C-alpha cells in the first residue's frame, strides 16, 4: 500500500512539473506575441509620424545616436528622397541588397589626387566643373550617425529616387571620420565604393570646401530618358 502511495505521489509531482512547464511556455508565448504586436504598432506609428514631417526628418537610433536626413538648401526644398521611396510602397517588402561593401569596381577613372571619379565616357572637363561646384545641387542626404547597413540602404534609396525624379546633381555627406578608430572613416571609403556600383552614377567628386570638402561627395547621375 505504501509503495503504491509513493508511486502515486511521484506521478503527481511529475504531472505538477509538466503543468508548470506548460504554463511557463504558454506565458512566454503570450509575452512574445504581445511584444511583437507592440513592435509592429510602434513601427507603424513612427512611420506615420515620419510621413507627417517629410520636410526634415530626425530619426532616433540606438542609445544616443541621432541621424538627421536634411532638406536641400536649394529653392526646390527636396526632403529625404530615401524616405519617400520607402513610403511609395517598399515598406515591409524583403530588402534586396544590390550594393556590396567588398566590391570595388575598376571601371571608374580616378584622378591622381583621388578627388574625382568618372566613367570612361565622361569628359574630364565635365568632372572639373562638378568639382568646382558649377553644378547646382538639387538634393542632399546626411549619413552622420548611421550604422553601415543603415547608410547603405539610405544612399541606395536616395540615389534611386533622385534618378526617378529626374535629378542630376546630389550631395552626400559622409563625414571626415575623425571619430573613427583609424581616423579615416569607414563611410568615406564605403560611399565611394557603393557609388561605383550604381548604374545611375556617371561621376562623383570630393565636395568643394564650401560644400563639405573631404566630408562629402558631389554625385552626377545619368540623364533619365523620357518614356
N, C-alpha and C positions, 0 to 999 in steps of 0.2 A: 504493500500500500504506500509506504513512504517512498519507495523507488518510483512508483507511478506519479506521486505528487511532485517529486523533484523534477521528473521529466516534463510534467505539465508546466511547472514554474519556468523551466528553461525555455520551453516553447513560447510561453507568454513573453518572456524577456526578448526573445528573438523577434516575435511579432511586434513588440513595442519599438524595438530598434528600427525595424523595417518601416513602421509607420512614421517614426520621427525623420528617418532619412527621406521618405517620400514627401513628407510635409515640407522639409527643408528645400528639396529640389523644386517643389511647386512654388514655394515662396520666392526662390531665386529666379525662376522662370517669370513669375509675375513682375518682379522688380526689373528684370532685364527688359521685358516688354514695355513697362512704364517709362523706363529711361529712353528707349528707342523712340517711343511716341513723343516724348518731351523734346528729344533732339530734333525730330522732324518738324515739330511745331515751331520751335525756336529758330530753326534754319529758315523756314518759310517766312517767319516774321522779319528776320534780319534781311532777307532778300527783298521783301516788300518795302522795308524802310530804305534800303539802298536805291530801289527804283524811284522812290519819292524824292530823293535828293541827288539825282544823277549829276547835277551841276558840279559837285565837288565831293567826292566820297572819301570818308575816312574809315578804314577797316581795322578793327582791333584784332591783334594776333595773340600768340601765346604770351602770358605774363605781361610785361610792359611794352612788348613790341607793337608799334603802331605804324602802319604803312599808309601813305597818302597817295591817292590817284588823282592828280591835279588836272584842272582845266588848262587848256592852252591860253596863253596871254594874248593871242591874236583875236581880232574882232569876231571871228566866227564862234568863239566860245565853245569848242567841242569838248564834251565831257568824256568820261572814261569809255573808250570805244570797246575795250575788252569786256567791260561790264555790260554794255549794250548788246554785245554779241551773245553773251550768256543769257540775257533776258529775251532774246529773239527766238528761243526755243531749244537751246542747247543745254539748259539746266536739267540735271538728273540723268542725262544720257551718258553712256560709258565714255570715258575720256580716251581719245585716240592720240597717242603721243607721236608727233611727227618730227620732233627735234631731239637730237642726241647730245649729251654732254661730252661724249668722247670723240665724235666725228668732227674733223676739221677739214672741210673741202679745200682743195687746192686750185679750184677754177676761178679764184679771185686774184687779181693782180694787186699786190700790196706794195705801197711806196717804201722807199729805203728807210724813211724815218718812222714807218709804222703808223702813220696818221691817216692814210687814205686807203680804201679798198674798193676795187671796181671789177666788174666783169670785163672780159677782153673786148667786148663790142662797145663799151662805154668810153667816149673820148676823155683823155686826161684833162682837157680844158674844162669840161663839164664838172669833173670832180674837184678841180681847183676852185671853181665858183661856189660849189657846195661847201667847201672847207672855209672859204672866206665869208660865208654867211649870206651869199647873194640870193639864195633861195628862201622864200618865206615859209617858215614852219607852220603847218596847218593844225597840228595836234601834238601833244606830248604826254608821256607817262613817266612816273617816278617809281623806281623799283626799290627805293630805300626801305629797309625793314623787312623785306620778303625773304623767305627761305628760297633755295634754288628751285624746288619744284613749283612754288607759287610764282616766282619770277618768270620761269619758262612758260607757264600757262598764260600769264599776264601779257607777255610780249608777243606770244603767238596769236592770241585773240586780238590784241591791239593792232598788229600789222594786218591781219586778215580783214578786220572790219574797216580799217582805213582804206585798204585797197578796194573793197566793195563800194565804199563811198566816193571813190574817185580821187582820193587824196594822193599826193605825190611826195611831199616832204614832211618827215616826222622827226621828233627829238625823243630820245630815250635816255633817261637819267639813271645811271647805274652806280654812281658814287666813285670816289677815288680809292676806296679800300683801305683808308688809314686805320680803321678799327679792326681789320682782319689780322689773323695770326702772322701772315707773311708780309703784311704791309702793302700788298699789291692789289688785293681784291679779287675774290673768286668771280663775282658777277661781271667785272670788267672784261675778263677773259672769255667767260661763257657767252656773254651777249654778242660779242664778235663772232664766236663760233656758231651760235644759233642763227644769226643773220645770214651767214654764208650758206646755210642750209635752206633758206626760204626762197622759193622761186619768184616771189613778189619783189625781192630786193635786187636792185641793179647796182647799187653803190652805197657806201656809208663812210663817214669820216669822223675823226675826233672833232667835237664841237669847238667853235672858236671861243676865245676867253670869255666873251660877254654872254655866251650861251651854255656855259658849263665846263669848257675846256676839257681836261682829262677825265672829268667825271660824267661825261655824256657823249653820245654819238648822234650825228645827224644822218638820217637814212633817206635815200631816194628810192621810191618804188617805181615799178614799171607802170606804164600808162595803161589804164583799163580801157579796152576796146568796147565800143558801143555794140550792144546786142550780145 
